[in-house]
Amino acid sequence: MQGSFVRKRGSTWTAYYYLADSDLKRQQRSKGGFRTKAEAQSYLNSVVHTVTIGEYTEPTKMTVGEFLEQRWFPVIESTIRPSTFSSYRGQLRLHVIPRIGGIPLQQLRADHLDQLYVQLLKSGRRDSKEGGLSPKTVQYLHTTIHKALKDAERKRLVNRNVAAAADPPRQRQAGSQEMKTWTVEEVRTFLTEMTDHRIGTAYILAVTTGMRRGEILGVRWSDIDFVTRRLSVRQTITLVNYTVTIGTPKTSRGRRSIALDPATVAALQAHRERQMEETASLGAGYTDHGLVFAKVDGFPLNPDYFSQVFDRTVARLPITRIRLHDLRHTHATLGLAAGIPPKVMSDRLGHATVAFTQDVYMHAIPQLERDAADQMANLIFGPPSTNEG
């Protein structure tokens, strides 16, 4: 930084300094508009310090929106799953860029983000005139913004990640909201209604394995071992920008092997026979993708169709209105209530940890806590006495 100095220009002061370009040639930089010599010198000192410790950031007029659209999206698109990229870009374009996209990136402050989160909680919905986003959604946006600004910091576009100092809303603790699940009787009512549906077996698989929607639709016949009664989760089918996309589970825990019960195996075998009859009748009109659950022509099912069939069926039955994903919750709560160890249930669901499974589901089964209380009492006071006539 030899040769750096401050000089008065008109009524204001300007700081001058030198930096090496890509060819190691010195190039002069300057920043003016300071009211006093002391302000200019303070800025120059800070520049010298950041250059010395390798944290200098080149001044830029790039806005938050320009950074996201021109720098961040193109870079991360090839580094993450298509569905994740679509979610990041879609959410930021919908909720963030219209509100703070015009702020210069290097002038973005934590309080800008705090104000953004408050606005989104109050009136963030774009599909109606009233209503805000949930704390969970705003927290998701904060996490995405934090990731983007962390990359901007790493590329020396900003001095620090201001999202680290922002205050996103707290999510509700796991279990604070009542979880909707079915009783055994409601499960039976629903499955009976789906007996003759061409993809009715898919809902049996959802209930008896707790698999996610995309995992069920991605199952191939080659993933099922009928002899050992095991199903390997290796492929998923999701919607990315309204396009049906074949992918793989997000995590190593998601790529798992699940034991199947005899009744589910029998249902799958019967489904296979019906599918083979469909295939034979179509002949050349059938394209075999090896999928267990597919459209009549063999191509992957649209995940939204799978959900819509479920919703329409539930609506006409005298059972609790739940979402398709709640079949996964139903599988977990019924299994844990029946005494299946949390570790086993965690493995079946593909959760990251057993602790997560316990945090999400154990509260939903009051009987487990009552049983624990009874067992403790038995240890301390002995078995309850019985009065015989």
C-alpha positions as CSV (number, residue, x, y, z in Angstrom):
1,M,0.0,0.0,0.0
2,Q,3.0,2.3,-0.4
3,G,2.1,5.6,-1.9
4,S,-1.4,5.7,-0.4
5,F,-2.6,9.2,0.7
6,V,-5.6,11.5,1.2
7,R,-6.2,14.8,-0.6
8,K,-8.8,17.5,-0.5
9,R,-10.8,17.9,-3.7
10,G,-13.1,20.9,-3.7
11,S,-15.0,20.8,-0.4
12,T,-14.5,17.1,0.3
13,W,-11.6,14.7,0.9
14,T,-10.6,11.7,-1.2
15,A,-8.6,8.6,-0.2
16,Y,-6.1,7.1,-2.7
17,Y,-4.5,3.7,-2.6
18,Y,-2.9,1.1,-4.9
19,L,-3.8,-2.5,-5.5
20,A,-2.2,-5.2,-7.6
21,D,-4.3,-6.5,-10.6
22,S,-4.2,-10.0,-12.0
23,D,-0.9,-9.2,-13.7
24,L,0.6,-7.9,-10.4
25,K,0.7,-4.4,-11.8
26,R,-0.2,-1.6,-9.4
27,Q,-3.5,0.2,-10.1
28,Q,-4.7,3.2,-8.2
29,R,-8.1,3.1,-6.5
30,S,-9.9,6.0,-4.8
31,K,-12.9,6.8,-2.7
32,G,-14.1,10.4,-2.2
33,G,-16.9,12.3,-0.6
34,F,-15.5,12.4,2.9
35,R,-16.4,15.6,4.8
36,T,-13.1,15.7,6.8
37,K,-9.5,14.6,6.4
38,A,-9.9,12.4,9.5
39,E,-12.8,10.5,7.9
40,A,-10.8,9.9,4.7
41,Q,-7.7,8.8,6.6
42,S,-9.9,6.4,8.8
43,Y,-11.3,4.8,5.6
44,L,-7.8,4.5,4.1
45,N,-6.5,2.9,7.3
46,S,-9.3,0.4,7.2
47,V,-8.5,-0.4,3.6
48,V,-4.8,-0.9,4.4
49,H,-5.7,-3.2,7.3
50,T,-8.0,-5.4,5.2
51,V,-5.5,-5.6,2.4
52,T,-2.8,-6.6,4.9
53,I,-4.8,-9.4,6.4
54,G,-6.2,-10.6,3.0
55,E,-9.8,-9.5,3.6
56,Y,-10.0,-6.5,1.2
57,T,-13.3,-6.2,-0.7
58,E,-13.4,-4.3,-4.0
59,P,-16.1,-1.6,-4.0
60,T,-19.0,-2.4,-6.2
61,K,-22.4,-1.0,-7.0
62,M,-23.9,-4.5,-7.6
63,T,-27.3,-4.8,-6.0
64,V,-28.6,-7.8,-4.0
65,G,-30.8,-8.8,-6.9
66,E,-28.0,-8.5,-9.4
67,F,-25.7,-10.7,-7.2
68,L,-28.4,-13.4,-6.8
69,E,-29.4,-13.4,-10.5
70,Q,-26.1,-12.9,-12.2
71,R,-23.5,-14.4,-9.8
72,W,-25.1,-16.8,-7.3
73,F,-27.8,-18.7,-9.2
74,P,-25.6,-19.5,-12.2
75,V,-22.8,-20.8,-9.9
76,I,-24.9,-23.0,-7.6
77,E,-27.1,-24.5,-10.2
78,S,-24.6,-27.2,-11.1
79,T,-23.6,-27.9,-7.5
80,I,-26.9,-28.8,-5.8
81,R,-29.9,-31.0,-6.6
82,P,-32.2,-29.6,-9.3
83,S,-35.2,-29.6,-6.9
84,T,-33.1,-27.7,-4.3
85,F,-31.9,-25.1,-6.8
86,S,-35.5,-24.6,-8.1
87,S,-36.7,-24.1,-4.5
88,Y,-33.9,-21.6,-3.7
89,R,-34.4,-19.5,-6.9
90,G,-38.2,-19.7,-6.7
91,Q,-38.4,-18.6,-3.1
92,L,-35.9,-15.8,-3.5
93,R,-37.5,-14.4,-6.6
94,L,-40.9,-14.5,-5.1
95,H,-40.3,-13.1,-1.6
96,V,-36.8,-11.5,-1.4
97,I,-35.7,-9.9,-4.7
98,P,-38.9,-7.8,-5.1
99,R,-38.4,-6.4,-1.6
100,I,-34.7,-5.9,-1.1
101,G,-33.2,-6.7,-4.5
102,G,-32.5,-3.0,-5.2
103,I,-30.3,-2.5,-2.2
104,P,-26.6,-2.3,-3.1
105,L,-25.0,-5.6,-1.9
106,Q,-22.3,-3.9,0.1
107,Q,-24.9,-1.6,1.8
108,L,-27.1,-4.4,2.9
109,R,-27.5,-4.5,6.7
110,A,-28.8,-6.9,9.2
111,D,-31.7,-4.6,10.0
112,H,-32.8,-4.7,6.4
113,L,-33.2,-8.5,6.8
114,D,-35.0,-8.1,10.1
115,Q,-37.5,-5.7,8.5
116,L,-37.9,-8.2,5.6
117,Y,-38.7,-11.0,7.9
118,V,-41.3,-8.9,9.8
119,Q,-43.0,-8.0,6.5
120,L,-43.1,-11.6,5.3
121,L,-44.6,-12.8,8.6
122,K,-47.3,-10.1,8.3
123,S,-48.1,-10.1,4.6
124,G,-45.8,-12.4,2.8
125,R,-48.3,-14.4,0.9
126,R,-48.6,-13.7,-2.8
127,D,-51.7,-15.8,-3.5
128,S,-54.1,-13.7,-1.5
129,K,-54.4,-10.1,-0.3
130,E,-54.0,-11.0,3.3
131,G,-51.9,-13.3,5.4
132,G,-48.2,-13.8,6.1
133,L,-45.8,-16.6,5.7
134,S,-45.2,-19.2,8.4
135,P,-42.2,-18.9,10.7
136,K,-40.9,-22.1,9.2
137,T,-41.0,-20.6,5.7
138,V,-39.3,-17.4,6.8
139,Q,-36.6,-19.3,8.6
140,Y,-36.0,-21.3,5.3
141,L,-35.6,-18.0,3.5
142,H,-33.2,-16.7,6.1
143,T,-31.1,-19.9,5.7
144,T,-31.0,-19.5,2.0
145,I,-30.0,-15.8,2.2
146,H,-27.4,-16.7,4.8
147,K,-25.9,-19.3,2.4
148,A,-25.9,-16.8,-0.5
149,L,-24.2,-14.0,1.5
150,K,-21.7,-16.5,2.9
151,D,-20.7,-17.2,-0.7
152,A,-20.5,-13.5,-1.4
153,E,-18.2,-13.1,1.6
154,R,-16.0,-16.0,0.4
155,K,-15.7,-14.3,-3.0
156,R,-14.8,-11.0,-1.4
157,L,-17.9,-9.2,-2.6
158,V,-18.8,-8.2,0.9
159,N,-16.7,-7.8,4.1
160,R,-19.0,-9.9,6.2
161,N,-22.2,-11.9,6.1
162,V,-24.8,-9.6,7.6
163,A,-27.3,-12.5,7.8
164,A,-25.3,-13.8,10.7
165,A,-26.4,-10.8,12.7
166,A,-30.1,-10.9,11.6
167,D,-32.9,-12.2,13.8
168,P,-35.1,-14.6,11.9
169,P,-38.3,-15.8,13.6
170,R,-38.1,-18.8,15.8
171,Q,-39.7,-22.0,14.5
172,R,-42.2,-23.7,16.7
173,Q,-40.6,-26.5,18.7
174,A,-41.1,-29.9,17.3
175,G,-44.4,-31.2,18.6
176,S,-45.8,-27.8,19.5
177,Q,-48.4,-28.1,16.8
178,E,-50.9,-31.0,16.9
179,M,-49.9,-33.7,14.5
180,K,-52.7,-35.1,12.4
181,T,-52.6,-38.9,12.0
182,W,-55.0,-41.7,11.5
183,T,-56.2,-44.5,13.8
184,V,-55.9,-48.1,12.7
185,E,-59.6,-48.0,11.8
186,E,-59.2,-45.0,9.6
187,V,-56.3,-46.5,7.8
188,R,-58.4,-49.6,7.1
189,T,-61.3,-47.5,5.9
190,F,-59.1,-45.6,3.4
191,L,-57.2,-48.7,2.1
192,T,-60.5,-50.5,1.6
193,E,-61.7,-47.6,-0.5
194,M,-58.5,-47.8,-2.6
195,T,-58.7,-51.6,-3.2
196,D,-59.7,-51.3,-6.9
197,H,-57.7,-48.2,-7.8
198,R,-54.8,-48.9,-10.2
199,I,-52.3,-47.3,-7.9
200,G,-54.0,-48.3,-4.7
201,T,-51.0,-50.4,-3.7
202,A,-48.9,-47.3,-3.6
203,Y,-50.9,-46.1,-0.6
204,I,-50.5,-49.4,1.1
205,L,-46.7,-48.9,0.7
206,A,-47.0,-45.4,2.2
207,V,-48.8,-46.6,5.3
208,T,-46.7,-49.8,5.9
209,T,-43.3,-48.3,5.2
210,G,-43.6,-44.5,5.9
211,M,-41.8,-43.8,2.7
212,R,-42.0,-40.2,1.2
213,R,-44.1,-39.5,-1.9
214,G,-41.1,-39.2,-4.2
215,E,-39.5,-42.4,-2.9
216,I,-42.7,-44.4,-3.5
217,L,-43.1,-43.1,-7.0
218,G,-39.4,-43.8,-7.7
219,V,-39.5,-47.5,-6.7
220,R,-38.5,-49.9,-9.5
221,W,-39.2,-53.6,-9.6
222,S,-35.4,-54.2,-9.4
223,D,-35.4,-52.4,-6.0
224,I,-37.7,-55.1,-4.5
225,D,-36.4,-58.5,-3.3
226,F,-39.5,-60.6,-2.9
227,V,-37.5,-63.5,-1.4
228,T,-36.0,-61.5,1.5
229,R,-39.0,-59.1,1.7
230,R,-36.9,-56.0,1.4
231,L,-37.2,-52.8,-0.6
232,S,-34.2,-50.6,-1.4
233,V,-34.8,-46.8,-1.7
234,R,-32.4,-45.7,-4.5
235,Q,-34.5,-43.4,-6.7
236,T,-36.9,-40.6,-6.3
237,I,-39.4,-38.8,-8.6
238,T,-40.0,-35.1,-7.9
239,L,-41.4,-32.0,-9.6
240,V,-38.8,-29.4,-10.6
241,N,-40.2,-26.3,-12.3
242,Y,-43.4,-28.3,-13.0
243,T,-41.4,-31.1,-14.8
244,V,-41.4,-34.7,-13.5
245,T,-37.7,-35.4,-12.7
246,I,-36.0,-38.6,-11.7
247,G,-33.3,-38.2,-9.0
248,T,-31.8,-39.9,-6.0
249,P,-32.4,-39.5,-2.2
250,K,-30.8,-36.4,-0.7
251,T,-28.8,-38.1,2.0
252,S,-27.0,-41.4,2.7
253,R,-29.7,-42.1,5.3
254,G,-32.3,-41.6,2.7
255,R,-30.7,-44.4,0.6
256,R,-31.9,-47.3,2.8
257,S,-33.3,-50.8,2.8
258,I,-36.8,-51.3,4.3
259,A,-38.3,-54.6,5.5
260,L,-41.7,-55.4,4.0
261,D,-44.5,-57.3,5.7
262,P,-46.1,-60.3,4.0
263,A,-49.4,-58.5,3.3
264,T,-47.6,-55.6,1.5
265,V,-45.5,-58.1,-0.5
266,A,-48.7,-59.9,-1.6
267,A,-50.2,-56.6,-2.6
268,L,-47.1,-55.7,-4.7
269,Q,-47.1,-59.1,-6.4
270,A,-50.8,-58.7,-7.3
271,H,-50.1,-55.2,-8.6
272,R,-47.3,-56.5,-10.7
273,E,-49.6,-59.0,-12.4
274,R,-52.1,-56.3,-13.2
275,Q,-49.3,-54.1,-14.6
276,M,-48.1,-57.0,-16.8
277,E,-51.6,-57.3,-18.2
278,E,-51.7,-53.6,-19.0
279,T,-48.3,-53.8,-20.6
280,A,-49.3,-56.8,-22.8
281,S,-52.5,-55.0,-24.0
282,L,-50.6,-51.8,-25.0
283,G,-47.7,-53.6,-26.7
284,A,-45.4,-51.1,-28.4
285,G,-47.4,-48.3,-26.8
286,Y,-45.8,-49.1,-23.5
287,T,-42.3,-47.7,-22.5
288,D,-40.8,-49.7,-19.8
289,H,-39.0,-47.6,-17.2
290,G,-39.1,-50.4,-14.7
291,L,-41.3,-48.4,-12.3
292,V,-43.6,-50.1,-9.9
293,F,-46.1,-47.3,-10.1
294,A,-46.3,-45.6,-13.4
295,K,-48.8,-44.1,-15.9
296,V,-50.6,-46.5,-18.3
297,D,-47.8,-45.9,-20.9
298,G,-45.0,-46.7,-18.4
299,F,-43.8,-43.2,-17.8
300,P,-43.4,-41.7,-14.3
301,L,-46.5,-40.5,-12.4
302,N,-46.8,-36.9,-11.6
303,P,-46.3,-36.5,-7.8
304,D,-49.2,-34.0,-7.7
305,Y,-51.5,-36.5,-9.3
306,F,-50.6,-39.0,-6.5
307,S,-51.5,-36.4,-3.9
308,Q,-54.7,-35.3,-5.6
309,V,-56.0,-38.9,-5.8
310,F,-55.4,-39.1,-2.1
311,D,-57.1,-35.8,-1.3
312,R,-60.2,-36.6,-3.3
313,T,-60.6,-40.0,-1.8
314,V,-60.2,-38.7,1.8
315,A,-62.7,-35.9,1.2
316,R,-65.5,-38.4,0.5
317,L,-64.8,-40.7,3.4
318,P,-65.9,-40.3,7.1
319,I,-62.3,-40.1,8.3
320,T,-59.9,-37.3,9.5
321,R,-58.7,-35.0,6.8
322,I,-55.0,-35.3,6.6
323,R,-52.3,-34.7,3.9
324,L,-50.6,-37.5,2.0
325,H,-47.4,-36.8,3.9
326,D,-49.3,-37.5,7.1
327,L,-49.4,-41.2,6.1
328,R,-45.7,-41.1,7.0
329,H,-46.5,-39.6,10.4
330,T,-49.2,-42.2,10.8
331,H,-46.8,-45.0,10.1
332,A,-44.4,-43.6,12.7
333,T,-46.9,-43.0,15.5
334,L,-48.7,-46.3,15.1
335,G,-45.3,-48.1,15.0
336,L,-43.9,-46.4,18.1
337,A,-47.2,-46.9,20.0
338,A,-47.0,-50.6,19.1
339,G,-43.6,-50.8,20.7
340,I,-41.2,-50.6,17.8
341,P,-37.9,-49.2,19.1
342,P,-37.2,-45.6,18.0
343,K,-33.9,-46.7,16.4
344,V,-35.7,-49.1,14.1
345,M,-38.3,-46.6,13.2
346,S,-35.7,-43.9,12.5
347,D,-33.9,-46.3,10.1
348,R,-37.2,-47.1,8.3
349,L,-38.0,-43.4,7.9
350,G,-34.5,-42.5,6.8
351,H,-34.1,-39.8,9.5
352,A,-30.7,-38.3,10.2
353,T,-30.7,-39.2,13.8
354,V,-32.8,-41.2,16.3
355,A,-33.1,-38.0,18.4
356,F,-34.9,-36.3,15.5
357,T,-37.4,-39.2,15.4
358,Q,-38.0,-38.9,19.1
359,D,-38.4,-35.2,19.1
360,V,-40.9,-35.3,16.3
361,Y,-43.1,-38.2,17.3
362,M,-42.7,-39.3,20.9
363,H,-44.9,-36.4,22.1
364,A,-47.7,-37.5,19.9
365,I,-48.1,-40.8,21.7
366,P,-49.2,-40.0,25.3
367,Q,-49.6,-43.7,26.0
368,L,-45.8,-44.1,25.8
369,E,-45.3,-41.7,28.7
370,R,-48.1,-43.3,30.7
371,D,-46.5,-46.7,30.2
372,A,-43.1,-45.2,31.3
373,A,-44.8,-43.8,34.5
374,D,-46.3,-47.2,35.2
375,Q,-43.0,-49.0,34.7
376,M,-41.2,-46.7,37.0
377,A,-43.9,-47.1,39.7
378,N,-43.5,-50.9,39.3
379,L,-39.8,-50.6,39.9
380,I,-40.2,-48.4,43.0
381,F,-43.4,-49.7,44.6
382,G,-43.7,-53.2,43.1
383,P,-46.5,-54.5,40.9
384,P,-50.0,-53.2,41.7
385,S,-51.9,-55.6,44.0
386,T,-55.0,-57.3,42.9
387,N,-58.0,-57.8,45.2
388,E,-59.5,-61.2,44.8
389,G,-63.1,-61.9,45.7
